Amino acid sequence: MFIVYAHRGASEYAPENTMSSFYLGLQQGANGIETDVRRTKDGVLVLFHDRTLERVIGATGKIGDYTFAELLKMRVKNAQTATEDIIVAFEDFLRYFAFRDLHFAIELKDADVEEDVLRLLKQYGVLEKTTVTSFHLEYIEKIKQLCPLCRVGYLTADFDEETLLRLQELGGEQLCPQAENLTPEKVVKWHSMGYEVRAWGCSDVHLMRHAYNCGVDGMTVNFPDRLVSYMVSKQEHSVERK
């Protein structure tokens, strides 16, 4: 089954990593949600991508400089649509979305959050439909050490033999290459090695179509509606040809 991951929700249209963005992604046809985990000053896991607050909030400093209560007074903004929402605790996200028929891609942005992330995934019964990912290989290595049954994926621009070997050694399940570096031949090779392939960096419709036509198993997109529409058009064209 192909997974349309709403990237930080439907973040083209709504403030990223907020409830409004996640719900909009589902309304647009996504069957997966991708989001990012960081830790606040007082230890709460929250959903936030950037290292600093400047781009989407307009404040100084980092998530770890503030308590959760302080962060709740701030607003996450979408400059394109002039909409705003509040920062979401990871547990609150799971409370509202864990029971749904969805796949989750949880990206670790901070070190030393692995144990708490796993605890909450188990508590809310979503371990089997979650892939924990990171650009930091050591984060997913720790996840596998703590919970060998947890699926992990490695985010990187491309995969050479050395990187594939390291991922194989730790028992990784998913390769997450940048869309612009994909070719159908690479995807066929990675599938033959037993990996699932999920593309990232599908920042425009051209890259979205390229990744889909390379044969990936899923991708993260800021605009799930456009990907769903493209998939429907491809299916309809296939039926017409038959």
C-alpha positions in Angstrom: 0.0 0.0 0.0 1.3 3.4 -1.0 1.5 5.8 2.0 0.8 9.5 1.5 2.4 11.1 4.5 1.1 14.6 5.3 4.5 16.3 5.9 4.1 18.1 9.3 0.4 17.9 8.3 -0.8 19.7 5.2 1.8 22.3 5.9 1.4 24.0 2.5 -1.9 25.4 3.8 -1.8 25.3 7.6 0.7 26.0 10.4 3.1 23.1 10.3 3.0 20.4 13.0 -0.2 21.7 14.5 -3.6 20.0 15.0 -5.2 22.1 12.2 -2.4 20.9 9.8 -2.8 17.3 10.7 -6.6 17.3 10.4 -6.4 19.1 7.1 -3.9 16.4 5.8 -6.4 13.7 6.6 -9.2 15.7 4.9 -7.0 15.9 1.8 -6.7 12.1 1.7 -3.4 11.4 3.5 -3.2 7.9 5.1 0.0 8.8 7.0 1.3 11.7 9.1 5.0 12.7 9.4 6.0 14.9 12.3 9.1 15.9 14.4 9.8 15.5 18.1 11.8 17.8 20.3 12.0 18.3 24.1 11.1 21.4 26.1 13.0 22.9 29.0 10.7 21.1 31.4 11.0 17.7 29.6 7.8 17.7 27.6 8.0 16.1 24.1 6.5 18.5 21.5 6.1 18.5 17.7 8.5 21.0 16.2 10.8 20.9 13.3 13.3 23.7 13.3 16.3 24.2 15.6 15.1 27.7 16.4 11.7 29.3 16.8 12.4 32.2 14.4 10.9 30.9 11.1 7.4 29.7 12.2 6.9 31.5 15.5 9.0 34.7 15.2 10.6 34.2 18.6 14.2 33.9 19.6 15.8 30.8 21.0 15.1 27.1 20.8 12.3 24.7 22.0 14.6 23.6 24.8 14.9 27.2 26.1 11.2 27.3 27.1 8.8 25.4 29.3 5.7 23.9 27.6 3.5 26.4 29.4 5.6 29.2 27.9 5.5 27.7 24.4 1.7 27.4 24.6 1.5 31.2 24.8 3.2 31.4 21.4 1.6 30.9 18.0 2.9 28.8 15.0 2.2 30.7 11.8 1.7 29.8 8.2 2.9 32.9 6.2 1.2 31.8 3.0 -2.3 31.5 4.4 -2.0 33.9 7.4 -3.2 31.2 9.7 -1.9 30.2 13.2 -2.2 27.5 15.8 -0.5 26.3 19.0 2.4 23.9 19.6 1.3 20.3 20.2 2.6 17.9 22.8 3.5 14.5 21.3 1.2 12.8 23.8 -1.7 15.0 22.8 -1.1 14.2 19.2 -1.2 10.5 19.9 -4.3 10.9 22.0 -6.2 12.3 19.0 -4.6 10.3 16.2 -3.4 6.9 17.5 -6.8 5.2 17.2 -7.1 6.2 13.5 -6.2 3.9 10.6 -2.9 5.8 9.8 0.8 5.2 9.4 3.1 7.4 11.4 6.6 8.7 10.6 8.1 10.1 13.8 11.4 12.0 13.2 13.7 12.5 16.1 15.2 16.0 16.1 16.8 16.0 19.6 19.1 13.5 21.3 18.0 11.5 24.3 14.3 11.4 23.5 14.3 7.8 22.4 13.1 6.2 25.6 10.2 8.6 26.1 9.1 8.3 22.4 9.0 4.5 22.6 7.1 4.6 25.9 4.4 6.7 24.4 4.2 4.7 21.2 3.7 1.6 23.2 1.3 3.3 25.6 -1.0 4.4 22.7 -0.6 1.1 20.8 0.9 2.5 17.6 4.3 0.9 17.6 3.4 -1.5 14.8 2.2 1.3 12.5 5.1 3.7 13.2 8.5 4.2 11.6 10.9 6.2 13.8 13.3 8.2 11.6 16.2 10.6 11.8 19.0 12.2 10.0 21.2 11.1 12.9 22.0 7.5 12.6 22.9 7.2 16.2 19.3 8.1 17.2 17.8 5.2 15.3 20.5 2.9 16.5 19.5 3.7 20.0 15.8 3.0 19.2 16.7 -0.4 17.8 18.8 -1.2 21.0 15.9 -0.3 23.2 13.2 -1.9 21.1 14.3 -4.2 18.2 10.7 -4.5 17.1 10.4 -0.8 16.4 10.6 0.0 12.7 13.3 2.6 11.8 14.2 4.6 8.8 17.3 6.7 7.9 16.9 10.1 6.3 19.7 11.2 4.1 20.3 12.7 0.6 21.3 9.3 -1.0 22.5 5.9 -0.1 26.0 4.5 -0.9 27.1 1.0 -0.1 28.7 2.0 3.2 25.4 3.6 4.4 23.4 0.7 3.3 25.7 -1.7 5.2 25.4 0.4 8.4 21.6 0.4 8.1 21.6 -3.4 7.5 23.8 -4.0 10.5 21.4 -2.2 12.8 18.3 -3.9 11.3 16.7 -0.8 9.6 13.6 -1.3 7.6 13.2 2.0 5.6 15.4 4.1 3.3 14.4 7.7 3.1 16.3 9.3 0.2 15.9 12.9 -1.2 13.4 12.9 -4.1 15.7 14.6 -6.5 18.3 11.8 -6.2 15.9 9.0 -6.9 16.0 6.8 -10.0 13.8 3.8 -10.8 16.9 1.6 -10.9 17.9 2.6 -7.3 14.4 1.9 -6.0 14.4 -1.6 -7.7 17.8 -2.3 -6.1 16.7 -1.2 -2.7 13.5 -3.2 -2.9 15.5 -6.3 -3.9 17.5 -5.8 -0.7 14.3 -5.9 1.4 14.0 -2.2 2.1 10.9 0.0 2.0 11.6 3.3 0.3 10.0 6.6 1.4 11.0 9.8 -0.4 11.4 13.2 1.2 12.1 16.7 -0.2 9.1 16.5 -2.6 8.8 20.3 -2.5 7.0 20.8 -5.7 4.7 18.8 -8.0 7.5 17.9 -10.4 9.5 16.2 -7.7 6.4 14.6 -6.3 5.6 13.0 -9.7 9.2 12.0 -10.2 9.4 10.2 -6.8 6.0 8.5 -7.4 7.1 7.3 -10.9 10.3 5.9 -9.5 8.3 3.4 -7.6 8.7 4.5 -4.0 6.4 3.0 -1.3 5.4 6.5 0.0 6.5 10.1 0.4 6.2 13.1 2.6 4.4 16.0 0.9 3.2 19.4 2.2 0.2 19.1 -0.2 -1.4 15.7 0.1 -4.3 16.8 -2.1 -2.1 17.2 -5.1 -0.4 13.8 -4.6 -3.8 12.1 -4.1 -5.1 13.8 -7.2 -2.1 12.6 -9.2 -2.4 9.1 -8.0 -6.1 9.0 -9.0 -5.3 10.4 -12.5 -2.6 7.7 -12.9 -5.0 5.0 -11.9 -7.7 6.3 -14.3 -5.2 6.4 -17.1 -4.2 2.9 -16.4 -7.8 1.7 -16.5 -8.4 3.5 -19.8 -5.4 1.9 -21.4 -6.7 -1.6 -20.5 
